[in-house]
Amino acid sequence: MSRKLVPLLPSHDRYIEVFAGGLSMFFRKHRARWNVLNDIDNNIINLYISVIERYDELIDKLFWIPKSRKLFLNFREEIKEGKEFEIPDPYQAAKYLYCIRFSFNKMIHTPFSMNKDMKKAYDEEFRYSRAKIGGATIENLDFEDLINRYKPAEGDLWYLDPPYFVATDRKDYYMNSFSIEDHYRLKECVDMIDENGGQFMVSYDHRPEVEELYKEYDIRTINIHYSGATGEARKKERKEYVIINYAPISQIGLFKSKEVT
Ligand SMILES: C[S@@+](CC[C@H](N)C(=O)[O-])C[C@H]1O[C@@H](n2cnc3c(N)ncnc32)[C@H](O)[C@@H]1O
């Protein structure tokens, strides 16, 4: 999806990615003068900080963890239990990445997938990531605390890709649950960005709740293929909403929601 969204980003001095996850937008776009990357999940943040700070140890750990269902299940249990650790902890980062890479569909709650090779070109991939994330400010906050701390202002671009309503329904997509109240709380934060002159882009699932909640903003529909999905699912095109408060220069791939047939 980020491939379609990057051309629609406005110019900005400060870029804040509120729900970092796999950072697909940040990795695809150009770096702003100031970049802030945030996620509430301490395993995600530990992975990024370990890539920057403890690079060699992380690569070494990853290379030598044997491929094993037993290990996968043990690590996953540990992560789910929320065992405490200090950041950066490269071994914890390696275990976390191991669970994601060996999970079916790269989702931590899905079963062990035997057919993946962990020993591929990590070094090359991580060198690129390290160079790109290095210099960014990395936060491990709830979205509301982040927005209060970084006071939205003109020249900002806030990109928000929250857990979707479907994740709220299912409850097991992410380590941190996201309630209906959180979706409403998020809307108030988005309003605050707007009131303070910041630009924002929110991506969301194509659901009536989203259309209703964000009706005063510019809501567009985007057609996408999910890259992580299985063969059958990949063939189907899905729709998602993109909500913005600025006029995009490029219109490629975007439709006013009412115009979609
Ligand atoms: C849809 S994913 C983001 C995906 C991301 N755009 C990517 O490229 O992979 C949502 C992310 O929000 C994080 N999250 C959930 N609740 C949060 C909260 N209250 N504050 C900040 N981040 C939160 C999750 O840990 C998850 O990584």
PDBQT file of the ligand as one rigid body, heavy atoms in Angstrom, charges set to zero:
ROOT
HETATM    1  C1  LIG A 301      -1.442  -1.415  11.415  1.00  0.00    +0.000 C 
HETATM    2  S1  LIG A 301       0.000  -1.577  12.402  1.00  0.00    +0.000 S 
HETATM    3  C2  LIG A 301       1.093  -0.453  11.650  1.00  0.00    +0.000 C 
HETATM    4  C3  LIG A 301       1.671  -1.072  10.401  1.00  0.00    +0.000 C 
HETATM    5  C4  LIG A 301       2.772  -0.248   9.766  1.00  0.00    +0.000 C 
HETATM    6  N1  LIG A 301       2.258   0.884   9.032  1.00  0.00    +0.000 N 
HETATM    7  C5  LIG A 301       3.667  -1.109   8.903  1.00  0.00    +0.000 C 
HETATM    8  O1  LIG A 301       4.187  -0.612   7.904  1.00  0.00    +0.000 OA
HETATM    9  O2  LIG A 301       3.892  -2.272   9.237  1.00  0.00    +0.000 OA
HETATM   10  C6  LIG A 301      -0.454  -0.809  13.900  1.00  0.00    +0.000 C 
HETATM   11  C7  LIG A 301       0.659  -0.649  14.929  1.00  0.00    +0.000 C 
HETATM   12  O3  LIG A 301       0.132   0.133  16.005  1.00  0.00    +0.000 OA
HETATM   13  C8  LIG A 301       0.737  -0.261  17.215  1.00  0.00    +0.000 C 
HETATM   14  N2  LIG A 301      -0.117   0.186  18.332  1.00  0.00    +0.000 N 
HETATM   15  C9  LIG A 301      -1.210  -0.440  18.857  1.00  0.00    +0.000 A 
HETATM   16  N3  LIG A 301      -1.754   0.299  19.841  1.00  0.00    +0.000 NA
HETATM   17  C10 LIG A 301      -1.016   1.440  19.929  1.00  0.00    +0.000 A 
HETATM   18  C11 LIG A 301      -1.087   2.609  20.737  1.00  0.00    +0.000 A 
HETATM   19  N4  LIG A 301      -2.054   2.740  21.654  1.00  0.00    +0.000 N 
HETATM   20  N5  LIG A 301      -0.177   3.581  20.556  1.00  0.00    +0.000 NA
HETATM   21  C12 LIG A 301       0.828   3.441  19.630  1.00  0.00    +0.000 A 
HETATM   22  N6  LIG A 301       0.962   2.336  18.840  1.00  0.00    +0.000 NA
HETATM   23  C13 LIG A 301       0.046   1.365  18.973  1.00  0.00    +0.000 A 
HETATM   24  C14 LIG A 301       0.866  -1.775  17.068  1.00  0.00    +0.000 C 
HETATM   25  O4  LIG A 301       1.892  -2.253  17.910  1.00  0.00    +0.000 OA
HETATM   26  C15 LIG A 301       1.175  -1.929  15.562  1.00  0.00    +0.000 C 
HETATM   27  O5  LIG A 301       2.564  -2.028  15.354  1.00  0.00    +0.000 OA
ENDROOT
TORSDOF 0
